[in-house]
């Protein structure tokens, strides 16, 4: 794509980067085939190619963002399926991030939009505030029909039926490895996940310790900054990210780290991009080092849990009760992994399969545990969660959720597994099939407790519930 930025414009690092990205686009349109919003809305401007034209025109002419451009950029999920599809390697993520920052600086949104974004930025990254907000939403849910705005209704519907208890495992501390220490890792405990589902971090800590990892919860680390970053609130997102960088850098310079483990893939995509985000700032070196150590939990486990690992738990009655089989007819001399007989529908979070290009590790790990792993039709398409997208674009999000749930349920699974809390909440709100994090199943398969979401009706005394 030809561009006409002036030398003066190109002095700005963000514009220079966007110019490089725009010039790599060849207008082929392959991205439209995998863009969820284009499939739902059928508007070229709601495809990556259409948005690229809008962004190019806005940035080249150095003009304030207009309502039309903002509408179509706001509809982008940042699912990054277009980056997986693109034959030219167009780095759409950096381009749309720059566009959002530019919009935030040059466009005055309607009051209701500004208020909603302010509320989300002040609540979601803070677990205690988020818990209080969830409690309020739970109380207000019966009155959602009074809400004049679909986005307010979506906020009320987001509240889980029960708010999990606070986990002290998220406090700064060091968990020693069980047995000989093989590695020392920092676990990112996140923000929204700490309010919505405390079982995920607990399971991650148990599993890593069992496999010989010393797990550090670093003092000062918290939200990755993704929520505000994708709103274009760069100052806020960088301040949050900088706290993580300093916290993990201190550990790296102290007792050292072999990896920074992240079990929420949306956060992982952002942390792995810290080097780019801070490339022109004083923390550039530290940010690049932190980004280089960031690993999704599946990347760490793929080496720690080979197929013949002795940690895999053998057959037990709980598995057969859930699978609907008769354990009494299983030969006692033929032990098998705990997952055998259970069908798991794996939902590939966009931030994992497109943002981080991790496609097979979670499925491989589940298969090693004995689970039958199936995938829905169009597994590359987004579920519609996308951070705060389901709150800010509820109509489009609901269409994507309904389609994703239909394709998952069509596989008739016993369990749905995913690697991102946002996807879990989104999908879980549309189906009665239990939705769990992949790491919870792996923890169970290696000696941990049965995931609590596998309800009491499905549980047996052989694997006690955690509550």
N, C-alpha and C positions, 0 to 999 in steps of 0.2 A: 504494500500500500504506500502510495506517495504521500509525503507530508511536507508542510511548508512552515514549520516552526522557525522563528527568527533566532539568530545567535543569542540575542538577549534572553529570549524565552528559555533556551536550552541551558542557560546558566543555572536554572533551578533544577536540582537533582531529580525531583519527582517528575518534572516535565521531560527531562532528558531520558529517564527510564521509560516513560510512557511513549515517547517518540520511537525508541528502540522496539517496543512491543508492537506499536501500530505498523511499523515498517515490515515486520515479519508476517503480517496477515496478508494472505493472497486472495481473499474474498471467496474461497471455495464453497463455503456454506455447509461443510461437513458437520459443523457444530450444531446446526439447527436440528439434525436428526436425533441428538441426544439431550437437547435442552428441554427440561420439564415445562418451563413456562411457555415456550413456543408450542409444545404439544397441547397444552391446556388452552391457550388463548389464540393460537394461530396467527399472531401478529409478528411480522418480521422484526419490528422494533422491540419485541419481547424475546428476541433470540440474541446470542452473543454477537453475531455479525451486525445485527441492527444496533445493538448498544454500542458496539465499537465505532460505528459511524457517528452516533450521537456524541460520544465522548470526544472523538477526534474534532468534530465541528466546534464543540464547546471549548476545548483546550486551545486549539489552533487560533481561534478568533479572540481568545482571552476575554470571553464575555461571561457575565454571571449566568449561572444555571437557570433555565426556565422551567416552567411547570411540566411541560411535555417531557423534557429530558429527565427530570427528577422522577416522574411517574414510572418510566420504564427502567431506570436504574434501580429504583426502590423495589421493583418486582423481581429483580435478580436474586436468586437464592444463594449465590456463591457456592453452588454445589460442585463446581469445577469439572463437571462431566465434559464440558467443552475442551478442557485442557487434555483430558485423556484421549479425546477423539481427534484433536487438531493434528494434521500431518506436518504442519509448519512450526510447531512448538511455540505458538503464541501464548505468552504468560498472562492470561486473562486476569488472574488473581491480583497481580500487582497493578494492572490497569484499572480495574474496577475499584480497588482500594483507593487509588489516587483520585478517581472520579468522585467517590463518596466524600473524601476529605475536601475536595474542591467545592462540592455542593454545600457541605456544612459551612464553609467559609463565605459563600457568595449568594446563598438562597435562603430567604426567610420563609419557613414553612408556616402553614396555618397553625393557630394556637393549639388546637387539639393534638396535632402531630408533635409539636414541640413539647407539650406537656407529657404525652405518652413516652417520648424518648427520654425526657428528663427523669421520669419516674423509673423506667427500666434501668437506666444507667446508675441510678442512686440506690436500687434495691437488689437486682439480680447478682451483682458481683460480691455482695456482702451476705454471707450465710445467715447471720442472726436476723438482719432486716428481712431477708427473703423468707425465713421461717415465720416471722410475724405476718408478713404479707400473705403467705399461704394459709395461715390460720384465719386471717380476715376474709380471704377468698372462699374458704371452706364455709364460713358462717354466711357469707353473702350469696353463695351459689343458688339457693332456692329462689332468690329474687332476681336472677339474671334476666328474666323476661322484662324487667323494668329498665334495663340498660338500653339507651338509645343508640349506642355504637357497638358494632359487631366486635370491635377490638376489645372493648370492655368485657363483653360476654366471653370472649376467648380467654381473657385473664382469669375470670372466675372459674371457667371450665378446666383450667390448667391445674388447679389445686388437686393433689392426690386425695383419695378417700381417707387415708391416715398419714399423718406426718411422722416420719421416723424419729426415734429418740436421738439426741446428740451423741456422737461417738467421740470419745476422748482420744481415740487413735489418731485423730486429725491434729491434735496439739503437737507443738514442736517437741521432738524426742527422738531417740534412737532405739530401734528394735534389733536385737542381736539375732544373728543367724542361728537356726537350729542345726547343731552339729558343726562341721568344719565350714568356715566362711570361704565362699567362692568369689564373692564380689560385694562391693559396697555401692548402694544406689540411693538416690534421693527420689522420693515419691511425691509427685505433684497431687495434692489433695483437692485442688480446685476451689470452686465457689458454689455454683448452683447444685452440683452433685452432693455437696455436704448437707444441703437442706432437703433435697428430693429423695436421695437414696444413700444411706450410710453403709449399706451392705457391701457396696462395690469396693470402697477403699479397705474395709475390714477384710474382705476376701483376698484382695490383692496383697495386703501385708502378710496374712497367714501363708499364702501360697509362696511368695518370694522367700520368706523366712524358712519355710519347709524345704525349699530347694537350695538353701545355702547362701542367701543374700542378706546382708545387713542393710536394714531399711532406715533411711534418715528422713524425718519430717523437718525440713529446714526452717529455722526461725526467720520470719519475715516473708516467706513465700505464700502466695495465695492465688487470686484470680489471674489468668494468663493475659487478660486484656482484650480477648477476642470480641466480647460483647460490645464494648465501646469502639473498638477498632473498626468493626463492620458498620457502625453508625457514622463513621467519619470523624469521630471525636478523638483525634490523634493525640492531643495533649494528655487527655485522661488515660487513653490506652497505653501510651508510652510510660506514663508515671507508674501504672500498675505493673507493666512488664519490667521496668527498671528495678522494682523491688524484688522481683523473682531473680533477675540476673544477679543482683548483689548478694542475695541469700545463697544462691547455688554456687556463685563464684567463691564465696567464703568457704563453703564446704570443699570445693575443688582445691583451694589453696591450703586447706587444713588437712584433714585426714584423707582427702581425695575421694573422687567418685568415678565409678566405672560407667555409670549411665544415669540419666534423669528419666525416670519411668513415668509415663503418662497413660492413664487408663480412660481418658475421655478424648476421643480422636479429634474433636473440634479444637480442643486446647492443643493437642499435639501438632496440628497443622500450623497453628500460630507460633508456638514456641520454636518449631523448626525454622520459622521465618524470621526469628529475632535478628539474625545476622543482617538480613536485608533491611529490616525496620530501623536498625540503629547504625547503619553503615556510615552515616555522616555525623554521628554524635560521639561524645567523649567515651561512651560505653561500648564502642564498636568492637574492640578486641574481646571484651568479656562476653558480649552478646553473641559473637560468632562462636566462641568456645562453648557457651551454653547450648546454642542451637546444634552444634556438632555432637553433643552428648545426649540430646533428646531422643528418646526411643518410645515407640508405642509398646505397651505391655506385651503384645504378641511377638514383637521383635526380640525381646529378652527371653521369653518363654520358649521360643522355637529351638533355642540351643540348650536350655536347661531341662526340657522335657522331650527327649527323643522318644521314638515309638516303643522302644524296649525299656524305658525308664522303670526302675523298680518301684517308683512312687505310685504308679497307677493302682487304684483300689480294685480289688476283685469283685466278682458278682455278689450282689446282696439282695435281700427281699425288697428293699425300697425301690430299686430299679424296676423290678418286675411288677410291683404294685402300680407304679406309674404307667408302665408300658401295657398293663392289662394282661400280663401273662402269669402263669402259675409257677412260682419259684420251686414248689415241691417237685416239679417234674424236670428241674434242671439237674443234670448230673453233677454231683459234688466234686468230681475229679476233673471237671473241665472249667476252671476259673476263667473269667473274661472281664474286660474293663467294665466299669460301672455303667458306662453309657450304652452298652449293647442292648438293643431292644427299644431304645428311645430315639424318636425322629426329631431332629432339631432343624428348624428352618432358619438359616443364617441370613440376617439382614446386613448387607454391606453398607456401612455408613459412608456417605459421600466424602467426608473429610478423611476417611481412612483409605478408601479405594481410589479416589481421585486426588485429594489433597496430598496424601502421603504415598500414594501408589503401592499400598500394601493390600494385596488381593487374596493371597492364598494362605498366609500364616494362620489366621484364626480358624479357617476351615480345616487345615491340616492338624492343628492341635485338637480340635473337637473329634476328628476322626481317630486320632491316636488314643483318645479316651474311650473309643468304642461307640460314639454316637453315630447314628445315620444322619448325614448332613445333606440337606436339600436347599436349593435356592429358588426364589420366586422368579417368575417371568419378568423380564426387564429389570434385573437386579441392579443395573447401573443407574436407574432413575431414583431421584430423591423422594423421601417420605414426606417432605414438606415441613419438617421441623426447622432446620437451618438456623440454629441459634434463637433469635427473637422473631424470626420470620412468621412463625405460627401465631404470634401475637400482633404483629403489624400488618400482615397480609392474610387474615384468617380465611377469607373465601377461597383463595388459590390454594392455601395450605390444606384446607379440608378436602379439596378435590384430590390432591396428591396423596393425602393420608388414606382416603377411602380406596384409591386404586392400589396403594401399597398393601393395605390390609387384605383386600380381596385376593391379591396374588399370593400373599403368604398363607392365608387360610386355604387356598386351593390346593396346597401341598399337604393338607391334613396333618400338621406337625403336632407333637406333644408339647413342644417348647419352641419359643422364638428367641434367638440369641442375637445380640448386637454389641458393638463396642463403643457406644456413645450414649450418654444419658439423655440427650435431647431426643434422639431417635426412639429410645425406650419409652419415654413419656408419650411421645406422639403416637406410636403404634399401640402402646398399651391402652390408650384412651379409646381405641376403636375395635378391640377384640377381647374375648374372654380367655384366649390362649395365654398362658403365663409368658411374660417377657423378662428375660434375665440378661445380665452382662455375661459375655463369654468367659470372663475370668471367674465368675461365680461357679460355673459348671466345671471348670478346670480345678478349682479349689476343692469342690465336692469329689471330683474323680481322683484326687490325690490324698484324700484323708480328711478333708474339711467337712463342715456341716452341709446338709441339704440347703439349697437356696430358699430363704423364707417365702419367696413369692410362689413356690410350689406349695400350694395351700395345705391346710391340715387334712382336708379330705383326700389329698393325694399322698400325704406323708404316712410313714409307718414308724413304729417305735425303734426300728433298726437304725434309722437316721433321724435323731431328734431335731425338732425345730429350734431355731435361734430366736427366742423372744422371752 
